């Protein structure tokens, strides 16, 4: 899990060095990732379950579309605002998921979690730069970052409605649907004949598809079988923290004092409740053992 989340955390840094339109990067990530993941599935001796896929087809298509839109908006944010800013905005997802759960899944959420999730919206205002710069901010880039989080949240909500389907089946179909969506979008919006690909760019695109997508997803889902939910949720915060650190150390990005406080609020607003739940679970386990 640590390796998988660390790999995910490098996506923004890698994207920064690819001089191509965001949609084209997403096309290569999706198609290479889906193709190589299929190879990995069969190499591990597994097989795709056609029956499970067909029985969940509508929900899989919806979640795959949401994944494709998340990638489109996230990679566009990478291209228009700071990598650290885009990374943090995309990580509004846990807070948005908490806020959306009572509405769309009809599940109760503790008031403490709801309060922390609402606090993340304050962090959004601080990261956007509005407090420091007024309306002189990159509204387009910030909007892309927020929409990336919105569509990732939607994908998570659709995933919760999936029934009796394996993680690899689900992820492969979602990657395939996302690729088809972005290919269709790029066909009408990008002049492919004007693009140039050197060896460095091709290498990064292949790495993004194989390492940051197929291998990372395989490691991620493989590790879930050995971790309980609280531990997996806490380790998931490696991704945004590493992404921000890479942008600071190697890209010399600076969100300003208010921006960094906002980033800490966004990440901490959902990390702290997860940490508290983890401690409660441990105390409960210890109590059961001593009883």
C-alpha positions as YAML, in Angstrom:
chain: A
units: angstrom
residues:
- id: 1
  name: UNK
  ca: [0.00, 0.00, 0.00]
- id: 2
  name: UNK
  ca: [2.81, 2.42, 0.88]
- id: 3
  name: UNK
  ca: [4.51, 1.76, -2.48]
- id: 4
  name: UNK
  ca: [1.23, 2.15, -4.38]
- id: 5
  name: UNK
  ca: [0.32, 5.45, -2.74]
- id: 6
  name: UNK
  ca: [3.87, 6.74, -3.20]
- id: 7
  name: UNK
  ca: [3.66, 5.97, -6.92]
- id: 8
  name: UNK
  ca: [0.31, 7.76, -7.17]
- id: 9
  name: UNK
  ca: [1.90, 10.73, -5.41]
- id: 10
  name: UNK
  ca: [4.38, 11.22, -8.26]
- id: 11
  name: UNK
  ca: [1.74, 11.65, -11.00]
- id: 12
  name: UNK
  ca: [1.62, 15.44, -10.81]
- id: 13
  name: UNK
  ca: [5.41, 15.72, -10.86]
- id: 14
  name: UNK
  ca: [5.66, 13.46, -13.93]
- id: 15
  name: UNK
  ca: [2.86, 15.32, -15.71]
- id: 16
  name: UNK
  ca: [4.68, 18.61, -15.18]
- id: 17
  name: UNK
  ca: [7.47, 17.37, -17.46]
- id: 18
  name: UNK
  ca: [5.21, 16.18, -20.31]
- id: 19
  name: UNK
  ca: [4.76, 18.93, -22.87]
- id: 20
  name: UNK
  ca: [1.43, 17.78, -24.31]
- id: 21
  name: UNK
  ca: [-2.22, 18.80, -23.88]
- id: 22
  name: UNK
  ca: [-3.78, 17.35, -20.75]
- id: 23
  name: UNK
  ca: [-6.35, 15.30, -22.69]
- id: 24
  name: UNK
  ca: [-3.62, 13.65, -24.77]
- id: 25
  name: UNK
  ca: [-1.73, 12.68, -21.61]
- id: 26
  name: UNK
  ca: [-4.92, 11.15, -20.22]
- id: 27
  name: UNK
  ca: [-5.48, 9.19, -23.46]
- id: 28
  name: UNK
  ca: [-2.06, 7.56, -23.19]
- id: 29
  name: UNK
  ca: [-2.41, 6.96, -19.46]
- id: 30
  name: UNK
  ca: [-5.77, 5.26, -19.88]
- id: 31
  name: UNK
  ca: [-5.03, 3.15, -22.94]
- id: 32
  name: UNK
  ca: [-1.57, 2.01, -21.84]
- id: 33
  name: UNK
  ca: [-2.78, 1.50, -18.28]
- id: 34
  name: UNK
  ca: [-5.82, -0.57, -19.26]
- id: 35
  name: UNK
  ca: [-3.81, -2.69, -21.73]
- id: 36
  name: UNK
  ca: [-0.98, -3.42, -19.30]
- id: 37
  name: UNK
  ca: [-3.38, -4.07, -16.43]
- id: 38
  name: UNK
  ca: [-5.11, -6.73, -18.56]
- id: 39
  name: UNK
  ca: [-1.71, -8.33, -19.10]
- id: 40
  name: UNK
  ca: [-1.00, -8.27, -15.35]
- id: 41
  name: UNK
  ca: [-4.39, -9.80, -14.54]
- id: 42
  name: UNK
  ca: [-3.76, -12.78, -16.81]
- id: 43
  name: UNK
  ca: [-0.09, -13.01, -15.76]
- id: 44
  name: UNK
  ca: [-1.21, -13.45, -12.15]
- id: 45
  name: UNK
  ca: [-3.43, -16.32, -13.20]
- id: 46
  name: UNK
  ca: [-6.67, -14.38, -12.80]
- id: 47
  name: UNK
  ca: [-9.45, -13.92, -15.32]
- id: 48
  name: UNK
  ca: [-12.04, -11.25, -15.93]
- id: 49
  name: UNK
  ca: [-15.55, -12.30, -14.90]
- id: 50
  name: UNK
  ca: [-17.85, -11.48, -17.80]
- id: 51
  name: UNK
  ca: [-20.96, -12.27, -15.76]
- id: 52
  name: UNK
  ca: [-19.96, -9.87, -12.96]
- id: 53
  name: UNK
  ca: [-19.07, -7.17, -15.47]
- id: 54
  name: UNK
  ca: [-22.34, -7.53, -17.42]
- id: 55
  name: UNK
  ca: [-24.47, -7.47, -14.26]
- id: 56
  name: UNK
  ca: [-22.85, -4.16, -13.21]
- id: 57
  name: UNK
  ca: [-22.39, -2.69, -16.68]
- id: 58
  name: UNK
  ca: [-24.47, 0.49, -16.28]
- id: 59
  name: UNK
  ca: [-22.83, 1.44, -12.99]
- id: 60
  name: UNK
  ca: [-19.37, 0.59, -14.36]
- id: 61
  name: UNK
  ca: [-19.93, 2.82, -17.38]
- id: 62
  name: UNK
  ca: [-21.08, 5.69, -15.15]
- id: 63
  name: UNK
  ca: [-18.12, 5.29, -12.81]
- id: 64
  name: UNK
  ca: [-15.73, 5.01, -15.77]
- id: 65
  name: UNK
  ca: [-17.08, 8.25, -17.23]
- id: 66
  name: UNK
  ca: [-16.57, 9.93, -13.86]
- id: 67
  name: UNK
  ca: [-12.98, 8.59, -13.73]
- id: 68
  name: UNK
  ca: [-12.30, 9.96, -17.22]
- id: 69
  name: UNK
  ca: [-13.69, 13.38, -16.28]
- id: 70
  name: UNK
  ca: [-11.68, 13.35, -13.06]
- id: 71
  name: UNK
  ca: [-8.50, 12.74, -15.04]
- id: 72
  name: UNK
  ca: [-9.36, 15.39, -17.64]
- id: 73
  name: UNK
  ca: [-9.97, 18.09, -15.05]
- id: 74
  name: UNK
  ca: [-7.08, 17.03, -12.79]
- id: 75
  name: UNK
  ca: [-4.50, 16.98, -15.58]
- id: 76
  name: UNK
  ca: [-5.83, 20.29, -16.89]
- id: 77
  name: UNK
  ca: [-5.38, 21.69, -13.38]
- id: 78
  name: UNK
  ca: [-1.80, 20.35, -13.36]
- id: 79
  name: UNK
  ca: [-1.19, 22.36, -16.54]
- id: 80
  name: UNK
  ca: [-2.76, 25.63, -15.39]
- id: 81
  name: UNK
  ca: [-2.06, 26.01, -11.67]
- id: 82
  name: UNK
  ca: [0.65, 24.82, -9.28]
- id: 83
  name: UNK
  ca: [1.00, 21.03, -9.00]
- id: 84
  name: UNK
  ca: [0.71, 21.28, -5.22]
- id: 85
  name: UNK
  ca: [-2.47, 23.35, -5.52]
- id: 86
  name: UNK
  ca: [-4.07, 20.91, -7.98]
- id: 87
  name: UNK
  ca: [-3.08, 17.95, -5.78]
- id: 88
  name: UNK
  ca: [-4.63, 19.48, -2.68]
- id: 89
  name: UNK
  ca: [-7.83, 20.52, -4.48]
- id: 90
  name: UNK
  ca: [-8.26, 17.00, -5.86]
- id: 91
  name: UNK
  ca: [-7.99, 15.75, -2.29]
- id: 92
  name: UNK
  ca: [-11.22, 17.50, -1.40]
- id: 93
  name: UNK
  ca: [-12.65, 14.12, -2.44]
- id: 94
  name: UNK
  ca: [-12.74, 12.53, 1.07]
- id: 95
  name: UNK
  ca: [-14.56, 15.58, 2.46]
- id: 96
  name: UNK
  ca: [-17.01, 15.71, -0.46]
- id: 97
  name: UNK
  ca: [-17.65, 11.97, -0.08]
- id: 98
  name: UNK
  ca: [-18.56, 12.48, 3.59]
- id: 99
  name: UNK
  ca: [-20.90, 15.34, 2.69]
- id: 100
  name: UNK
  ca: [-22.52, 13.40, -0.16]
- id: 101
  name: UNK
  ca: [-23.00, 10.10, 1.68]
- id: 102
  name: UNK
  ca: [-26.16, 11.07, 3.63]
- id: 103
  name: UNK
  ca: [-27.72, 12.54, 0.47]
- id: 104
  name: UNK
  ca: [-26.94, 9.92, -2.16]
- id: 105
  name: UNK
  ca: [-26.34, 6.74, -0.14]
- id: 106
  name: UNK
  ca: [-28.84, 7.51, 2.65]
- id: 107
  name: UNK
  ca: [-26.26, 6.54, 5.25]
- id: 108
  name: UNK
  ca: [-25.76, 8.31, 8.57]
- id: 109
  name: UNK
  ca: [-22.48, 10.14, 9.12]
- id: 110
  name: UNK
  ca: [-21.33, 11.30, 12.59]
- id: 111
  name: UNK
  ca: [-21.68, 15.05, 13.16]
- id: 112
  name: UNK
  ca: [-17.98, 15.24, 13.97]
- id: 113
  name: UNK
  ca: [-17.11, 13.92, 10.50]
- id: 114
  name: UNK
  ca: [-19.59, 16.27, 8.84]
- id: 115
  name: UNK
  ca: [-18.09, 19.21, 10.72]
- id: 116
  name: UNK
  ca: [-14.56, 18.26, 9.66]
- id: 117
  name: UNK
  ca: [-15.69, 17.87, 6.05]
- id: 118
  name: UNK
  ca: [-17.28, 21.33, 6.07]
- id: 119
  name: UNK
  ca: [-14.01, 22.68, 7.46]
- id: 120
  name: UNK
  ca: [-12.32, 21.46, 4.27]
- id: 121
  name: UNK
  ca: [-14.37, 24.03, 2.34]
- id: 122
  name: UNK
  ca: [-12.65, 26.76, 4.37]
- id: 123
  name: UNK
  ca: [-9.35, 25.22, 3.29]
- id: 124
  name: UNK
  ca: [-10.54, 25.42, -0.33]
- id: 125
  name: UNK
  ca: [-11.08, 29.18, -0.02]
- id: 126
  name: UNK
  ca: [-7.63, 29.60, 1.51]
- id: 127
  name: UNK
  ca: [-5.84, 27.48, -1.12]
- id: 128
  name: UNK
  ca: [-7.61, 29.29, -3.97]
- id: 129
  name: UNK
  ca: [-5.76, 32.52, -3.13]
- id: 130
  name: UNK
  ca: [-8.92, 34.61, -2.92]
- id: 131
  name: UNK
  ca: [-8.10, 35.79, 0.60]
- id: 132
  name: UNK
  ca: [-4.65, 37.05, -0.42]
- id: 133
  name: UNK
  ca: [-5.31, 38.17, -4.00]
- id: 134
  name: UNK
  ca: [-9.03, 38.89, -4.17]
- id: 135
  name: UNK
  ca: [-10.50, 37.87, -7.52]
- id: 136
  name: UNK
  ca: [-7.08, 38.03, -9.20]
- id: 137
  name: UNK
  ca: [-6.74, 34.24, -9.18]
- id: 138
  name: UNK
  ca: [-6.74, 31.53, -11.83]
- id: 139
  name: UNK
  ca: [-10.45, 30.74, -11.65]
- id: 140
  name: UNK
  ca: [-10.22, 28.26, -14.55]
- id: 141
  name: UNK
  ca: [-7.42, 26.22, -12.99]
- id: 142
  name: UNK
  ca: [-9.00, 26.21, -9.54]
- id: 143
  name: UNK
  ca: [-12.35, 25.20, -11.04]
- id: 144
  name: UNK
  ca: [-10.64, 22.29, -12.82]
- id: 145
  name: UNK
  ca: [-9.10, 21.13, -9.54]
- id: 146
  name: UNK
  ca: [-12.45, 21.30, -7.73]
- id: 147
  name: UNK
  ca: [-14.31, 19.56, -10.58]
- id: 148
  name: UNK
  ca: [-11.68, 16.80, -10.52]
- id: 149
  name: UNK
  ca: [-12.57, 16.20, -6.87]
- id: 150
  name: UNK
  ca: [-16.30, 16.33, -7.65]
- id: 151
  name: UNK
  ca: [-16.08, 13.66, -10.36]
- id: 152
  name: UNK
  ca: [-13.77, 11.48, -8.27]
- id: 153
  name: UNK
  ca: [-16.35, 11.68, -5.50]
- id: 154
  name: UNK
  ca: [-19.05, 10.68, -7.98]
- id: 155
  name: UNK
  ca: [-16.95, 7.70, -9.05]
- id: 156
  name: UNK
  ca: [-16.61, 6.59, -5.42]
- id: 157
  name: UNK
  ca: [-20.38, 6.86, -4.91]
- id: 158
  name: UNK
  ca: [-21.01, 4.76, -8.03]
- id: 159
  name: UNK
  ca: [-18.44, 2.21, -6.84]
- id: 160
  name: UNK
  ca: [-20.40, 1.80, -3.61]
- id: 161
  name: UNK
  ca: [-23.38, 0.67, -5.69]
- id: 162
  name: UNK
  ca: [-21.43, -2.09, -7.45]
- id: 163
  name: UNK
  ca: [-22.40, -5.61, -6.40]
- id: 164
  name: UNK
  ca: [-20.36, -8.83, -6.45]
- id: 165
  name: UNK
  ca: [-17.53, -7.70, -8.70]
- id: 166
  name: UNK
  ca: [-13.78, -8.06, -8.20]
- id: 167
  name: UNK
  ca: [-11.48, -5.07, -7.86]
- id: 168
  name: UNK
  ca: [-9.51, -5.92, -10.99]
- id: 169
  name: UNK
  ca: [-12.66, -6.42, -13.10]
- id: 170
  name: UNK
  ca: [-14.00, -3.10, -11.91]
- id: 171
  name: UNK
  ca: [-10.81, -1.15, -12.43]
- id: 172
  name: UNK
  ca: [-10.10, -2.57, -15.89]
- id: 173
  name: UNK
  ca: [-13.57, -1.65, -17.18]
- id: 174
  name: UNK
  ca: [-13.38, 1.80, -15.61]
- id: 175
  name: UNK
  ca: [-9.99, 2.45, -17.22]
- id: 176
  name: UNK
  ca: [-11.34, 1.24, -20.56]
- id: 177
  name: UNK
  ca: [-14.46, 3.44, -20.38]
- id: 178
  name: UNK
  ca: [-12.38, 6.45, -19.26]
- id: 179
  name: UNK
  ca: [-10.00, 5.90, -22.20]
- id: 180
  name: UNK
  ca: [-12.84, 5.73, -24.73]
- id: 181
  name: UNK
  ca: [-14.36, 8.92, -23.33]
- id: 182
  name: UNK
  ca: [-11.11, 10.87, -23.47]
- id: 183
  name: UNK
  ca: [-10.21, 9.55, -26.93]
- id: 184
  name: UNK
  ca: [-13.58, 10.80, -28.21]
- id: 185
  name: UNK
  ca: [-13.04, 14.17, -26.52]
- id: 186
  name: UNK
  ca: [-9.49, 14.56, -27.85]
- id: 187
  name: UNK
  ca: [-10.55, 13.65, -31.39]
- id: 188
  name: UNK
  ca: [-12.73, 16.77, -31.55]
- id: 189
  name: UNK
  ca: [-10.58, 19.16, -29.49]
- id: 190
  name: UNK
  ca: [-6.94, 18.39, -30.30]
- id: 191
  name: UNK
  ca: [-5.10, 18.70, -33.61]
- id: 192
  name: UNK
  ca: [-3.12, 15.47, -33.37]
- id: 193
  name: UNK
  ca: [-1.03, 16.34, -36.44]
- id: 194
  name: UNK
  ca: [0.46, 19.32, -34.61]
- id: 195
  name: UNK
  ca: [1.79, 17.25, -31.72]
- id: 196
  name: UNK
  ca: [5.43, 16.20, -31.47]
- id: 197
  name: UNK
  ca: [6.75, 13.27, -29.47]
- id: 198
  name: UNK
  ca: [10.40, 12.95, -28.51]
- id: 199
  name: UNK
  ca: [11.95, 9.98, -26.73]
- id: 200
  name: UNK
  ca: [11.74, 11.64, -23.32]
- id: 201
  name: UNK
  ca: [8.02, 12.39, -23.70]
- id: 202
  name: UNK
  ca: [7.23, 8.89, -24.95]
- id: 203
  name: UNK
  ca: [9.16, 7.39, -22.03]
- id: 204
  name: UNK
  ca: [7.21, 9.44, -19.51]
- id: 205
  name: UNK
  ca: [3.88, 8.55, -21.13]
- id: 206
  name: UNK
  ca: [4.71, 4.85, -21.05]
- id: 207
  name: UNK
  ca: [5.81, 5.13, -17.42]
- id: 208
  name: UNK
  ca: [2.63, 7.00, -16.53]
- id: 209
  name: UNK
  ca: [0.51, 4.26, -18.08]
- id: 210
  name: UNK
  ca: [2.45, 1.25, -16.80]
- id: 211
  name: UNK
  ca: [3.88, 2.32, -13.43]
- id: 212
  name: UNK
  ca: [1.54, 5.08, -12.22]
- id: 213
  name: UNK
  ca: [-1.60, 3.34, -13.47]
- id: 214
  name: UNK
  ca: [-1.48, -0.44, -14.08]
- id: 215
  name: UNK
  ca: [1.18, -1.41, -11.52]
- id: 216
  name: UNK
  ca: [0.05, 1.12, -8.91]
- id: 217
  name: UNK
  ca: [-3.60, 0.01, -9.11]
- id: 218
  name: UNK
  ca: [-2.55, -3.65, -8.97]
- id: 219
  name: UNK
  ca: [-0.43, -3.06, -5.85]
- id: 220
  name: UNK
  ca: [-3.19, -0.97, -4.29]
- id: 221
  name: UNK
  ca: [-5.95, -3.55, -4.69]
- id: 222
  name: UNK
  ca: [-3.61, -6.40, -3.84]
- id: 223
  name: UNK
  ca: [-2.71, -4.76, -0.52]
- id: 224
  name: UNK
  ca: [-6.33, -4.11, 0.48]
- id: 225
  name: UNK
  ca: [-6.76, -7.80, 1.26]
- id: 226
  name: UNK
  ca: [-4.16, -7.48, 4.05]
- id: 227
  name: UNK
  ca: [-5.30, -4.17, 5.58]
- id: 228
  name: UNK
  ca: [-8.39, -3.12, 7.47]
- id: 229
  name: UNK
  ca: [-10.31, -0.05, 6.26]
- id: 230
  name: UNK
  ca: [-8.93, 2.51, 8.79]
- id: 231
  name: UNK
  ca: [-5.30, 1.57, 8.04]
- id: 232
  name: UNK
  ca: [-5.92, 1.73, 4.27]
- id: 233
  name: UNK
  ca: [-7.59, 5.14, 4.62]
- id: 234
  name: UNK
  ca: [-4.71, 6.56, 6.67]
- id: 235
  name: UNK
  ca: [-2.05, 5.24, 4.27]
- id: 236
  name: UNK
  ca: [-4.00, 6.87, 1.44]
- id: 237
  name: UNK
  ca: [-2.82, 10.26, 2.68]
- id: 238
  name: UNK
  ca: [0.70, 9.42, 1.53]
- id: 239
  name: UNK
  ca: [-0.37, 10.38, -2.01]
- id: 240
  name: UNK
  ca: [-1.24, 14.08, -1.48]
- id: 241
  name: UNK
  ca: [1.53, 14.65, 1.07]
- id: 242
  name: UNK
  ca: [4.20, 13.21, -1.24]
- id: 243
  name: UNK
  ca: [2.74, 15.10, -4.22]
- id: 244
  name: UNK
  ca: [2.99, 18.38, -2.33]
- id: 245
  name: UNK
  ca: [6.50, 17.63, -1.05]
- id: 246
  name: UNK
  ca: [7.77, 16.87, -4.56]
- id: 247
  name: UNK
  ca: [6.36, 20.15, -5.85]
- id: 248
  name: UNK
  ca: [8.04, 22.07, -3.03]
- id: 249
  name: UNK
  ca: [11.46, 20.40, -3.24]
- id: 250
  name: UNK
  ca: [11.87, 19.97, -7.00]
- id: 251
  name: UNK
  ca: [9.50, 22.52, -8.55]
- id: 252
  name: UNK
  ca: [10.01, 25.20, -5.88]
- id: 253
  name: UNK
  ca: [6.30, 25.93, -5.61]
- id: 254
  name: UNK
  ca: [4.93, 28.16, -2.86]
- id: 255
  name: UNK
  ca: [1.24, 28.59, -2.06]
- id: 256
  name: UNK
  ca: [1.95, 31.33, 0.47]
- id: 257
  name: UNK
  ca: [1.28, 31.16, 4.24]
- id: 258
  name: UNK
  ca: [-2.52, 31.21, 3.92]
- id: 259
  name: UNK
  ca: [-2.45, 28.68, 1.07]
- id: 260
  name: UNK
  ca: [-0.34, 26.21, 3.03]
- id: 261
  name: UNK
  ca: [-2.62, 26.54, 6.06]
- id: 262
  name: UNK
  ca: [-5.56, 25.86, 3.73]
- id: 263
  name: UNK
  ca: [-3.79, 22.80, 2.32]
- id: 264
  name: UNK
  ca: [-3.22, 21.48, 5.84]
- id: 265
  name: UNK
  ca: [-6.90, 22.06, 6.66]
- id: 266
  name: UNK
  ca: [-8.10, 20.17, 3.57]
- id: 267
  name: UNK
  ca: [-5.87, 17.17, 4.20]
- id: 268
  name: UNK
  ca: [-6.26, 17.24, 7.97]
- id: 269
  name: UNK
  ca: [-10.06, 17.65, 7.90]
- id: 270
  name: UNK
  ca: [-10.52, 14.03, 6.90]
- id: 271
  name: UNK
  ca: [-7.20, 12.59, 8.10]
- id: 272
  name: UNK
  ca: [-7.88, 13.45, 11.76]
- id: 273
  name: UNK
  ca: [-11.27, 11.64, 11.90]
- id: 274
  name: UNK
  ca: [-9.69, 8.58, 10.25]
- id: 275
  name: UNK
  ca: [-6.88, 8.66, 12.81]
- id: 276
  name: UNK
  ca: [-9.35, 8.94, 15.70]
- id: 277
  name: UNK
  ca: [-11.38, 6.02, 14.35]
- id: 278
  name: UNK
  ca: [-8.19, 3.97, 14.07]
- id: 279
  name: UNK
  ca: [-7.31, 4.64, 17.71]
- id: 280
  name: UNK
  ca: [-10.87, 3.79, 18.77]
- id: 281
  name: UNK
  ca: [-10.71, 0.52, 16.84]
- id: 282
  name: UNK
  ca: [-7.41, -0.39, 18.51]
- id: 283
  name: UNK
  ca: [-8.78, 0.43, 21.96]
- id: 284
  name: UNK
  ca: [-11.84, -1.68, 21.22]
- id: 285
  name: UNK
  ca: [-9.70, -4.62, 20.09]
- id: 286
  name: UNK
  ca: [-7.52, -4.34, 23.19]
- id: 287
  name: UNK
  ca: [-10.61, -4.21, 25.38]
- id: 288
  name: UNK
  ca: [-12.07, -7.33, 23.76]
- id: 289
  name: UNK
  ca: [-8.82, -9.20, 24.28]
- id: 290
  name: UNK
  ca: [-8.57, -8.34, 27.96]
- id: 291
  name: UNK
  ca: [-12.25, -9.05, 28.65]
...
